[in-house]
Amino acid sequence: MRAVIQRVSSASVAIDGKVRSAIGPGLLVLLGVGHDDGPEDIDWLVRKVAGLRIFDDAAGVMNRSVVEAGGEAMVVSQFTLMASTKKGNRPSYIGAAGHEKAIPMYEAFCAALSAAVGRPVGTGEFGADMKVSLVNDGPVTICIDTKNKE
């Protein structure tokens, strides 16, 4: 699994001109699922995302997690994160999981993150043409790949 995590002041996702989800301060997670990802990737990534100390403490130091900061979270599926650009200029998405695997993995990740942060997680709609808006706070953007844990 690959994730791009952004600390945001606010974020929303719209489908067909209607807002599907919106959050205030917290994390926007763009999530890509690979064909070789499994439940262990979900568990590891959820712990990592929920525990990232990227929110300011009283001294202005990034020392608190989204949970400690009382922030919200939104997860948007994004198969393009699985792109390979090794050859030519047209990305290959052969590493991305198909719908039959990716949808349950995405849903399981959202449910696990919701449990970890102790509140509902905003979502997009898998496979939809989504318009994601955000105000990146910092900016703080972190990229994580579960296949590069070391």
Secondary structure as UniProt FT lines:
FT   STRAND          2..15
FT   TURN            16..17
FT   STRAND          18..23
FT   STRAND          26..32
FT   TURN            35..36
FT   HELIX           39..51
FT   STRAND          55..56
FT   TURN            58..59
FT   STRAND          62..64
FT   HELIX           66..69
FT   STRAND          72..77
FT   HELIX           79..82
FT   TURN            94..95
FT   HELIX           99..117
FT   STRAND          122..123
FT   TURN            126..127
FT   STRAND          130..145
FT   TURN            146..147
//
